[in-house]
Amino acid sequence: MAEHDDLSGALRKARLAEAAHFEAVLGIKDSKSLRLQVLKDDLIPVIAATPEAAHVFDLALVPGEPPRLWIDLISFVEMEPDYRTYRLQQDNQGGREALFETADRAEMMTYLRSYLAHRMIARERQIVRAAPVSQPTARYTTAAVVYAWFNGLILGILALIVAAISLGKLKF
């Protein structure tokens, strides 16, 4: 396990170094994507540690301008207003709302842990509120009751006739 941790740390450092290199050589867009990839790599173990969180959150790094790291269906992190600032945004009915903004990845991770916990609690509340309401008992129409009674009467009479014939009390 220690070898895996060493490799994860080395990958993280390599991505950060490559992000710094891309900033200088290839431009800001690739730097944004690499920084978001490092943030995603930091979030994966946090989400994987809780089975319920793995069902709620699906991290997806979507390229584009600006690239976005989607946390769930309504929230994402992007590198705005500059290539060094992480901004957590959430879509809601009134539009898009910036929830948190920082240039420090560790601060963003701390905020995201709290945000993920609050989203999970909100989801649990929604599930409790949406608990199925007990179904009303089946109701029968008058015609169905009369039909069932009439069929039962006919079957009962036929059963008595068959019993009388088999006992020899009734002859044809």
C-alpha positions in Angstrom: 0.0 0.0 0.0 2.9 2.3 0.7 4.2 1.9 -2.8 0.8 3.0 -4.2 0.8 6.0 -1.9 4.3 6.9 -3.1 3.1 6.6 -6.7 0.0 8.7 -6.1 2.1 11.4 -4.5 4.6 11.3 -7.3 1.8 11.5 -9.9 0.4 14.5 -8.0 3.8 16.3 -8.0 4.3 15.5 -11.6 1.0 16.9 -12.6 1.6 20.1 -10.6 5.1 20.4 -12.2 3.5 19.8 -15.6 0.8 22.4 -14.8 3.6 24.9 -14.0 5.4 24.0 -17.2 2.2 24.3 -19.3 1.5 27.7 -17.8 4.8 29.0 -19.2 4.9 27.1 -22.5 1.5 26.1 -23.9 -0.9 28.4 -22.3 -3.5 28.8 -19.6 -6.2 26.3 -20.8 -4.1 23.2 -20.3 -2.9 24.5 -16.9 -6.6 24.9 -15.8 -7.3 21.3 -16.8 -4.3 19.9 -15.1 -5.1 21.8 -11.9 -8.7 20.5 -12.0 -7.3 17.0 -12.6 -5.2 17.2 -9.4 -8.2 18.4 -7.5 -10.2 15.5 -8.9 -7.4 13.1 -7.9 -7.6 14.5 -4.3 -11.4 14.1 -4.2 -11.6 10.5 -5.4 -10.3 8.9 -2.1 -12.6 11.2 -0.1 -15.7 10.1 -2.0 -14.5 6.4 -2.2 -14.2 6.3 1.6 -17.9 6.6 2.1 -20.1 4.1 0.1 -23.1 6.5 0.2 -21.0 9.3 -1.3 -19.9 7.0 -4.2 -23.6 6.7 -5.2 -24.3 10.4 -5.0 -21.2 12.1 -6.5 -19.8 11.3 -9.9 -16.7 13.4 -10.6 -16.3 14.3 -14.2 -13.7 16.6 -15.7 -15.2 18.2 -18.8 -12.9 19.9 -21.2 -13.9 23.2 -22.8 -13.4 26.9 -22.1 -13.3 27.0 -19.2 -12.8 23.3 -18.3 -15.0 22.2 -15.4 -14.8 19.5 -12.7 -18.4 18.4 -12.1 -19.1 17.3 -8.6 -22.7 16.3 -9.0 -25.5 17.3 -11.4 -25.7 20.9 -10.1 -22.3 21.9 -8.9 -18.8 22.2 -10.4 -15.4 23.7 -9.9 -13.7 25.8 -12.5 -10.6 27.9 -12.7 -12.0 31.4 -12.8 -11.5 34.4 -12.9 -7.9 33.5 -13.5 -6.0 30.2 -14.1 -5.0 30.0 -10.4 -8.3 30.5 -8.6 -10.7 27.6 -7.9 -14.3 28.6 -7.9 -17.1 26.2 -6.8 -20.4 27.1 -8.5 -23.9 25.7 -8.2 -26.7 25.9 -10.7 -30.1 26.6 -9.1 -33.5 28.0 -10.3 -32.3 31.6 -10.2 -29.1 30.9 -12.2 -25.6 30.1 -11.2 -24.3 30.9 -7.7 -20.6 31.1 -6.7 -20.3 29.2 -3.4 -16.6 29.4 -2.7 -13.5 30.9 -4.3 -9.9 30.4 -3.4 -6.4 30.1 -4.9 -5.4 27.5 -2.4 -6.2 23.9 -3.4 -6.1 22.7 0.3 -8.8 25.3 1.2 -10.9 24.2 -1.7 -10.6 20.6 -0.5 -11.6 21.5 3.0 -14.6 23.4 1.7 -15.6 20.6 -0.7 -15.5 18.0 2.1 -18.0 20.1 4.0 -20.1 20.8 0.9 -20.2 17.0 0.1 -21.4 16.2 3.7 -24.1 18.9 3.5 -25.3 17.6 0.1 -25.5 14.1 1.5 -27.6 15.2 4.4 -29.9 17.2 2.1 -30.3 14.1 0.0 -31.1 12.0 3.0 -33.8 14.5 4.0 -35.3 14.4 0.5 -35.4 10.6 0.6 -37.2 10.7 4.0 -39.7 13.3 2.7 -40.3 11.2 -0.5 -41.0 8.0 1.5 -43.9 6.1 -0.2 -47.3 6.9 1.2 -49.3 3.8 2.1 -51.6 2.7 -0.7 -55.3 2.8 -0.1 -57.0 -0.6 0.3 -58.5 -2.1 -2.8 -62.2 -1.1 -3.3 -64.7 -3.2 -5.2 -67.6 -2.0 -7.3 -71.1 -3.2 -6.5 -71.2 -5.1 -9.8 -68.0 -7.0 -9.0 -69.4 -8.0 -5.6 -72.7 -9.2 -7.1 -70.9 -11.1 -9.8 -68.6 -12.8 -7.3 -71.5 -13.7 -5.1 -73.5 -15.1 -8.0 -70.6 -17.2 -9.2 -70.1 -18.5 -5.6 -73.8 -19.5 -5.4 -73.7 -21.4 -8.7 -70.5 -23.2 -7.8 -72.0 -24.1 -4.4 -75.1 -25.5 -5.9 -73.1 -27.5 -8.4 -70.9 -28.9 -5.6 -74.0 -30.0 -3.7 -75.4 -31.8 -6.8 -72.1 -33.6 -7.4 -71.9 -34.6 -3.8 -75.5 -35.9 -3.8 -74.8 -37.9 -7.0 -71.6 -39.4 -5.6 -73.4 -40.5 -2.4 -76.2 -42.0 -4.3 -78.9 -39.7 -2.9 -79.7 -38.3 -6.3 -80.3 -40.4 -9.4 -80.8 -39.5 -13.0 
